[in-house]
C-alpha cells in the first residue's frame, strides 16, 4: 500500500483527521484533510525540543514524549493529539492530528507507519 493509500485508509478509519508531510527544508510536500493551522509549528516544536505545541488563539498541545524520532502531544481540553514521526528514509517528518478518542500511542504508531513508507 502506498503512502497516500495508507493515509486515506487511516483517515477513513478515523485514526487520523489531518496529515502533512514536512521536509527538513520546511516545505509541506503533502496534505491530507483540512485544518487551517501551520504544520510547521509542531515540526519546529519537535526540531527545537520544546515542551508544547502552541498554535496560538488558546490552542495548545502539551508534549508527552519527545525524542529525536518522535513527538507525542495532547490537548488537555480534549482537542486530540498532535504527533510528529521522523521518516527513516527521507529528510522530513509526518505530522498528524488525531482525534481525542484515539489512544495517543496508537495514533503515533499509525504516524510512524506512514513515515516508514516515505522515501527509499
ABEGO torsion letter per residue (X at the ends): XBAAAAAAAAAAAGABABBBBBBAAGBBABBBEBBBBBAAAAAAAAAAGBABBBAEGGBBBBBABBBAABBBBBBAAGAEBBBBBBBAABBEBBBBBBBAABBAAAAAAAAAAAAAABEX
